């Protein structure tokens, strides 16, 4: 544990994470200063009165004079004020680094372009099924620092690339990068290599690394080493096995669970289950209770979730597909009796959409593109595309076209912030409209 007494601490970025950092320092007798680029920063009303605050812009003089800056993941290290502070020798970290310096229980650390919330939740459920006291948070649920307030035998953290950029003391008992595909290219103008470099930080000091046998980018920088075990679709220590038309989860060539017994479906969810099982095994959770948790798991909202079915038409909310790789995962191996009506659109974050093209072929697909990058997405296959300004307009058109056996799938390959508060709000609106229009 680190003594912060006498340190001049600046917290950049408020919200739930920023407030958790304020509470952390106040509990240790340190009064930090808060800065946020937003005038009406979320959580401002909960900020204790004695906390000095600078809103609307970041104050260069305060940043450079600080001993320690705790920066929100949403503020890039390339920001001129943070860059100047770094050049002045100020230590810049994030809330996850603060957490890692204090945590005494083992940590399971999970990142990836897609599936990390599902795997984080699954490992947490496996720990609960075993009767362990477990803290689950980070980029999902509670801010990590809040987890320190309750005794835990295990911490399960979902970590974003932004959080990993400012984390240096993570020594995970087990860590995984589930997959890597283009995401946040607006934040990583140097390209995929820079994004991957941030993700690879999760392996630093890890006792065991769970890597994706189907994605070489998930391997440590120097390649697989003695710490690595693998999961994958067809190969890996943990992989899927097809037998007589059925798919099994297999561990070291032993069948452990028939996917027909699971409540989640789709090849991407089966590989998520394998990754979660590998992580649970790595920290000593009993296999029997982990498998029981897998059987009980119904999936997370907004992740390939059926929200309505009527007249033989299924309406699937995959609003969490905020990047190309996630939409690829949803479309890979998808089998539909009728037509697929696919909703794409939003803010593409400067991504290359062309990897979607192979999944958009065939006679049984119709595309509906909307939002900021709708016109760019429409170029993927113009002949079968309807371009609208909003998702609502597209859904009204879809409702007049669907017939028995069809699927309406919102898997947008884009962030939602051009038209919605977040991906949850987009998914909720899709679900509401599905029920309203499919009469």
N, C-alpha and C positions, 0 to 999 in steps of 0.2 A: 504494500500500500504506500502511496505517495503522500507526503505532507505538503499541502498547498498554502499553509499559513504564511502570511506576508507577501503572497504573490498578487500581482495585479492581473486579474483575469478578465478577459473580454469574451462574451458569448455572442456569436454572430448568427442571427436567425432565431425567431421565437417559435411559436407553435408548440405542440406537445413535447417534442424533443428538447427544444430550447428551455421550456419550463422545467423539464426533468433535470437539466444541467444546472439551472438556477437553484433548485431544491438541493441538489447534490452538494454544491459549494456552500450554501447557507448552513447545511447540517454539519459542515466542517469548519464553521467559523470564518468563512471567506465571503465577502460581499462582492459579487461580480458586477461588471457593467454590461448592458445589453445593447446591441445594435441590430437594426433590421432595415432592409431597403424599402419595406412596405410601411406606409404611414399608419394604416390600420392593420397591424400585424395580428395574426390569429393568436389568441391567448393573452392579449395585452391586458384585458380586464382582470386576469388572474395573477398578474405580475405584482409582487409585493411592493408597497409604496416606496420603500427605502432603496429600491434598485434604480440606479441611474440609467437612463435610456436615451438612445439616439435613433430617431426614426426617419425614414425617407431616403437616407443615404448612409453609407458607411464612412465613419470619421477616420481619416487617415492618421491624424496625430495620435488619437487614442490607440489605434491598432499598433502603430510603430512603437508606442511607449509601453505596451503590454509585456508581461512576462510570459503569458500563456493565452492563446486564442483557441476557443472551442468553436469550430465552424460547423454550421448546418451542412448536411450533405447536398442541399440544394444550391449552395454557393460554391462555384468552381474555384479551385486553387489558382486558376489563371486570372481571377478578378484582380484588377490593379492594386486595390488596397491590400489584399492578402499577399500578393506578389511583393509589394513594398515591405510588408511586415516580415516576410520570409527572408528578404535580402538584409533586413536589419537584425536578423538572428532570433526573431520571435518564434517560439515553438507553436506550431499549429497542429491541432489534433481534432478528433471528433468525439461524439459521445460514446461510441463503441470502444475507443481507446481508453477512455475513463473507466468504462465498465470492466474491461479486461485487466486493468491494473488492480481492481478490487476483488474480482470474482475468485472464489476458492474451489467451487465445484467444477467438474469437467464440463467442457463446452463442445457441443456439436454445432459446426458452422456450415451454413448452406448458402451457396450463390449459384448463379446461372442466368441465362437470358430468359428462360421459361421454366415453369414448374416449381420454382423455389418455395412459393407459399404453400403449395400442395404438399411438398416433401417435408417442409418445416412442420406443418400441422400434423402430418402423419407420424413423424418421429415423436412429436409431443404426445399424441394419442397413444402411441406404443408405450411410452414411459408411464403415462397415467394408468394404462391397462395393467402394467406390472406393479402398480402401487407406489411408484416413485414420486417424490415431490419434485416437480419440474417447472422451470420458468421458461416461458416461450415468448419471444419478442424480437426486437431489433427493427427490421424493415416491415414487420407485420405485427399487428396488435400493439402491445405495450412498448414504449421506449425501453431500451435495455436497462437503463439506470434504475427504473422502477422495480425491476426484477430483484435488485439487491435488497429490497425491503422485506422479502420473505425468504426463509431458509429453503434451499433447494439442493437436491442430490445431483441434478443435471440441469444445464442450460441448453436450450435449443434456439439458435439465432439464425434468422434470415438476414443476409447481408447483401446490400447493393454494391455495385462497383464504386459508387460515390463514397459510401461508408468505408470501404476498404482502402481508399486512397489516403485516409487520415488515421488508419489503424496500424500500429506497429508492434503491439505487445500480445496479439492474439496467439495463443499456443493451444490450438484445438485438439481435443482428444480424437476427434474425427472431423474431417472437412471434405466438402465436395464442391466441384463445379459441375453442375448437371449438364450444361451445354453452353456453347457460345455461338451466337449469330449476331448480325448487325443490330445494334440498338444504341440509342443516345448518341448517334453520330454527330448531332449538333453540339454535344459536349466534348466529343473526341474527334476534332477535325483532322487529327493525324491518321485516323482510320481505325480499323479493327484491331490492329496490333496494340494500340494504346489502350483500348477498351479491355483487351485480353490481359494486358500487363497489370491493370488494376485488379481484375478478378484473381489473378494468380497469387496475389498477396495472401489469400486465404490459406494457402498451403504452408506459409512461412512458419516453421516451428511445429507443424501439425504432427501428431503421432501416427495418424493413419489418413491416407488420401483415397477417397472413393472417386474414381475417374470413369468417364463414359467411353466404353470401348468403341462406340460408333462415332466419336468426335475427338480427333487427335488434339484439337485446341484445348481440351480440358486437362491434358497431361501437364505435369510440372514442366518448368522451362527447360530443364535438362533431360526431359523424357521420363518414362516410368521408372520408379526406383523401388526399393524394398518395402517402402511404406504403402505402396499402391495396391488396392484391389479394384476390380472393375465390374461395371454393370453394362448391359447392352440389350439390343433387340434380339440378335441371333448369337452373339458371342459375348464372352465375359464370364467372370466368376459367378455373377448373378445374371441370368439371362432368361429369355422366353423360349419355351420349347413347344412346337406344334406336334400334337399326337392325335391321330384319328379325328381330325377336325376340331380338336380342342387345344386351348393355349394354357400352358402351365407356367407358373413362376418356378424357376429351377435354380438351386444353389449348389455349386460344385457338382453338377451332374445329377443332383437329387431333386425330384419333384417335391415341392413344398406346399403349393396351393394351385387349385384349378381356378382360372380367372372367371369361369362361369359362376362361381360362388361369390364373386365380388360385386359390390353395388356400383362401383365406378366402371366405366367402359372406355375403350379406345386404347390403341397401342401406346400412345404417349403416357396415358395414366398407368398402364401396366409397368412401363419402364420407370416411372416415378415411384411406384410401389417397390420395385427392386432396389432402387437407390435408398429409399427409406429403410428397407430391411437390412441392407448392408451397413448403414450407419448405426442402426439399433443393435445389430450383432456386434459391431465394433466396440460399443461401450458397455457390452455385457447385459443388455436387456434380454430376458428369456424369449426364445424363439416362439414358444407356444402363445404367450400373451401378445407378442408382436403380430402374429398371424391372426389372432382374434380381433385385434384392432383394425387390421386390414379388411376383414370381413364386415366389420361394422361401419366402416368409413363410407359416407355418402357423397363426398366431394365438397368443394368450396363453391359458394355463389359466384356467378359470372365466369366460371371456368367450364365450358362445354356443358352447361346446365340446361336440361329441358325445362322450359318455363310454361309451356302450353302445348296441348295436343287436342286437335278437334278435326273431325271429318277426315281422319287419316293423315293429317299434316302435322309434322313436328316443328316446333319453334324452339331453337337452341340459342341460348345466350352465352357467348364466349367473349364478352366484352373485355375480359382481362388480356385478350390477344392484342397487346399494344405494340407489337413489333412483327416483322415478317416471319421470323422463326417460329413464333407461337401460332401464327395462322397456318404455316406449313405443317406443323405438328397436328393441328386440327383436321387438315384436309388429307393427310397421308393415310391411305388405306380406308378412307371413308366409303362406305357402301350404302347406296340409297336406291330404293325401288323406282322412284319417280325422278323429279328434277330437283337440283340443288339451287336454291335462290340465295346467293351469297352477298352479304352486305359488307362492303369495304369502305373505309374512309376515316377522316380525321386529320391529325397532324402526324405526318410520317417521320418527323425528326431527322430529315435529310437522308433517309434510308434509301437503298436501292431495292425497288419492288420486283425486279426481274426474276428472282428465284421463285416467285409464285407462278410464273407462266406455265410450267409443266403440269401444275395442278388445276389449271383453268381450261383445259382442253376437253373435247368431247361434246356430244349433242345434248347432254342432260344438265347443262349448267347455264344459269343466267346470273350476270353480275349487276349489282346496284351500287354505284359509287357516289359518295357524298362528302361534304366537308372541305376543309382547306386543300387537301391533296386529292380530292375526288377526280379532278380532270386528269391528273397524272396517272392515277390508278386505272382510269377508263382506257388508257392507251394500251394496257396489257392485253386486252382482247375486245376491241371496239365493237365488233359485229354482234356480240351478245350482251352489250352493256347499256344500262339505263343510267344516265347521269342526273342527279338531283342536288339541290343545295343542302337539304337536311335528311337525316335518317327517317324522320317521320314521313316526309314526302315519298321516299322510296318504299316504305312499308305499306303505304296506302296503295301504291301501284302493285306491289307484291300480292296483297290481299285479294286483288281482283284477278290474279293469274293462277294462284295455287290450285292444285287438285290432289286427290288421294294418292299417298305414296311420296309426296314431296317433302323436302326439308327446307325450312327457312333458317339460315345460319348467320348470326352476327359474329363475325370473327375478323375485326376491322383492319388488323395489321398496322394500326396507328394509335397514337395517344388520343385522348378525348378532349383535351383542354381548349381546342378551338371552339367547341360548341357546348361542352358540358363541364360541370365542376370537377368530375373525376370519372374513371371508368365505371365505378359503381353506379353513378347517376345515369350514365349512358345505358348500362345493362338494365337498370330499373325501368327506364323509359321504354326500352325494347320490350320488356316483359309486360308492361302496362298496355302498350299498343297492340301486342300480340293478342292479348285477351279481348281487347276492345274491337279489333278489326276482324278477328277470325270467328265471326258469328255465322 
